[in-house]
Amino acid sequence: MADKDAKTPFDPKLGVGARVVAKAQAQGVILRAMGDAVAFAPPLVIEAGEIAEMLARFRRALDEAHGELVAAGAMSK
């Protein structure tokens, strides 16, 4: 959301979901963009440590995408 309090979505032209997916793929996490939302589909046999690693990589991807959006003036810190 561009503004969580007002529940304002991002401008679709920004491609936020696709941007996050691209950053996640660069971190080795495969996701699916659904507008501004992303979907995970880990294997059913995933271990707790693998989930932690997946989420750590996803966090890095979110941080990178957030940095780009802040730099573009699309959102605040």
trRosetta pair geometry for C-beta under 8 A, 3 or more apart (Angstrom, degrees):
i j d omega theta_ij theta_ji phi_ij phi_ji
1 4 4.9 116 83 -85 133 56
1 7 6.2 -72 -142 -141 142 40
1 8 6.3 110 -175 68 91 49
1 9 6.0 -75 -122 -101 64 43
1 10 7.2 -166 -146 -33 20 75
1 36 7.4 105 -64 137 42 153
2 8 4.8 -58 64 104 102 98
2 9 6.3 59 1 136 97 19
2 10 4.7 136 -55 -87 97 56
2 11 7.4 57 -65 -15 144 67
2 74 7.1 -98 -124 162 104 80
2 75 5.8 -144 -146 -92 67 100
3 6 4.2 13 112 42 125 104
3 7 7.3 -41 93 12 78 15
3 8 4.1 34 41 36 101 111
4 7 7.0 18 -170 -79 32 48
9 12 8.0 25 127 -57 119 72
9 35 7.9 -35 -161 160 138 121
9 36 5.9 -163 -158 -9 101 152
10 14 5.1 -85 162 53 118 135
10 16 4.5 77 63 -20 166 140
10 36 5.4 140 29 -102 110 130
10 74 6.9 35 -144 170 105 119
10 75 7.7 -53 -104 -56 102 115
11 14 5.0 99 72 -13 85 101
11 74 7.3 -115 28 -142 107 108
12 15 7.5 46 171 -65 51 48
12 35 7.6 -64 -114 -148 94 84
14 19 7.3 -49 148 -15 81 138
14 69 7.0 51 -173 -117 135 102
14 72 7.7 145 -131 106 107 150
14 74 5.5 101 -114 -139 142 152
15 18 4.3 -42 176 48 102 117
15 19 5.5 115 112 -32 85 92
16 19 5.5 -56 -145 35 29 115
16 20 6.4 27 158 -18 65 104
16 36 4.9 20 75 -126 121 84
16 65 7.2 97 -159 171 72 127
16 69 7.1 29 -113 -87 99 136
17 20 5.9 -56 -150 36 29 108
17 21 6.3 29 153 -18 65 107
17 33 3.6 120 143 -155 108 106
17 34 6.5 -141 -152 49 153 32
17 35 5.5 127 -27 110 149 27
17 36 5.0 -146 -50 -119 98 19
17 37 6.3 -2 -106 47 122 29
17 38 5.9 167 -150 -66 86 79
18 21 5.5 -52 -145 37 33 114
18 22 6.3 36 155 -21 65 104
18 33 5.0 -23 -73 -66 54 173
19 22 5.9 -54 -151 34 29 111
19 23 6.5 25 153 -15 63 106
19 65 5.0 124 127 -134 105 111
19 68 6.8 -141 -177 79 135 143
19 69 7.7 122 112 -57 160 100
20 23 5.8 -56 -148 39 32 109
20 24 6.2 34 153 -20 66 107
20 31 7.3 -45 119 79 93 151
20 33 7.2 135 62 -98 93 101
20 38 5.6 -110 103 -50 128 138
20 61 6.1 91 -166 141 67 109
20 62 6.4 18 -135 -96 107 62
20 65 4.7 -24 -89 -60 68 169
21 24 5.6 -55 -145 37 30 112
21 25 6.3 32 155 -21 65 104
21 31 4.9 -134 -119 78 82 103
21 32 7.1 25 -114 -137 132 10
21 33 4.6 -87 -32 -48 139 103
21 38 6.1 173 -71 -118 85 119
22 25 5.8 -52 -148 34 30 111
22 26 6.6 33 152 -20 62 103
23 26 5.6 -53 -154 33 34 114
23 27 6.7 25 149 -12 64 107
23 60 7.8 -153 157 114 106 71
23 61 3.7 139 119 -156 100 85
23 62 7.5 163 99 -48 140 25
23 64 4.7 177 -146 78 135 123
23 65 4.9 -128 -1 -50 154 96
24 27 5.5 -63 -153 42 36 108
24 29 4.2 -73 177 78 96 104
24 30 7.4 157 124 -87 109 11
24 31 4.9 31 89 4 157 121
24 38 7.4 123 -12 -167 155 158
24 57 7.0 92 -148 132 70 96
24 58 5.8 10 -118 -115 109 67
24 61 4.0 33 -75 -131 60 172
25 28 7.5 67 -171 -64 33 12
25 29 6.9 -103 -78 68 32 53
25 30 6.3 51 -103 -100 82 56
25 31 7.5 -118 -52 26 78 80
26 61 7.2 144 55 -107 91 98
27 57 4.0 156 148 -176 122 99
27 58 7.2 -177 88 -68 147 31
27 60 5.4 146 -108 78 143 117
27 61 4.9 -112 2 -57 139 102
28 57 5.9 -78 60 -155 89 157
29 54 5.7 115 -112 -154 116 77
29 57 4.8 157 -34 107 120 124
29 58 5.5 -87 95 -70 176 79
29 61 6.7 -107 47 -22 125 147
30 41 7.9 -51 102 52 97 91
31 38 4.5 8 167 -179 135 117
31 39 6.4 146 -170 66 80 46
31 40 6.1 -43 -115 -86 87 57
31 58 7.7 96 -57 -114 133 107
32 38 6.7 146 72 -161 43 65
32 39 4.5 -20 60 55 99 102
32 41 7.1 35 -3 -9 116 115
33 37 7.6 134 -163 82 52 47
33 38 5.8 -36 -101 -103 51 76
34 37 4.7 -28 73 76 95 97
34 38 6.9 161 21 -99 79 22
34 39 5.8 57 -13 -24 121 107
40 54 7.6 93 -143 155 132 134
42 46 4.5 -3 152 -40 124 153
42 50 7.6 144 -161 123 133 113
42 51 7.1 24 -139 -98 177 80
42 54 6.5 -45 -91 -94 129 174
43 46 5.2 136 68 -47 76 86
46 50 4.9 -128 -167 87 87 128
46 51 5.8 100 140 -58 122 86
46 54 7.7 -17 -161 -15 140 143
47 50 4.7 94 56 6 77 105
47 51 7.2 -139 97 -7 41 85
48 51 5.6 -52 -151 32 34 113
48 52 6.6 35 152 -18 65 103
49 52 5.6 -51 -150 35 35 113
49 53 6.4 34 151 -18 65 104
50 53 5.6 -51 -146 38 34 112
50 54 6.2 39 152 -22 65 105
51 54 5.6 -52 -146 35 31 113
51 55 6.3 26 157 -14 65 107
52 55 6.0 -59 -147 40 28 107
52 56 6.3 31 153 -22 64 107
53 56 5.6 -53 -146 34 31 113
53 57 6.4 29 156 -16 64 105
54 57 6.0 -58 -152 38 29 109
54 58 6.3 30 150 -20 64 108
55 58 5.3 -49 -142 37 36 115
55 59 6.3 45 153 -26 65 100
56 59 5.6 -47 -151 29 31 116
56 60 6.9 32 150 -18 61 100
57 60 5.7 -50 -154 32 36 112
57 61 6.5 37 148 -19 66 104
58 61 5.5 -53 -150 36 36 114
58 62 6.3 38 151 -19 67 103
59 62 5.7 -53 -148 36 31 111
59 63 6.3 34 152 -21 64 105
60 63 5.6 -53 -149 35 32 114
60 64 6.4 32 153 -19 65 104
61 64 5.8 -54 -150 35 31 110
61 65 6.3 27 154 -14 66 107
62 65 5.8 -56 -144 41 31 108
62 66 6.0 34 155 -22 66 108
63 66 5.7 -54 -144 37 28 114
63 67 6.4 33 154 -22 62 105
64 67 5.7 -53 -152 33 30 114
64 68 6.7 30 152 -17 63 103
65 68 5.7 -54 -153 35 34 112
65 69 6.4 30 152 -17 67 107
66 69 5.7 -58 -147 39 32 109
66 70 6.2 33 155 -19 67 106
66 75 7.3 -75 -150 78 72 132
67 70 5.8 -53 -144 36 29 110
67 71 6.2 28 156 -17 64 108
68 71 5.7 -58 -147 39 29 111
68 72 6.2 22 155 -14 65 111
69 72 5.7 -57 -143 42 31 108
69 74 4.3 -81 -165 67 84 115
69 75 4.8 21 136 25 116 107
70 73 7.7 41 177 -71 31 24
70 74 7.5 -85 -65 51 21 72
70 75 6.0 -62 -81 78 61 77
70 76 6.9 51 -122 -165 91 16
70 77 5.7 53 -126 -77 139 66
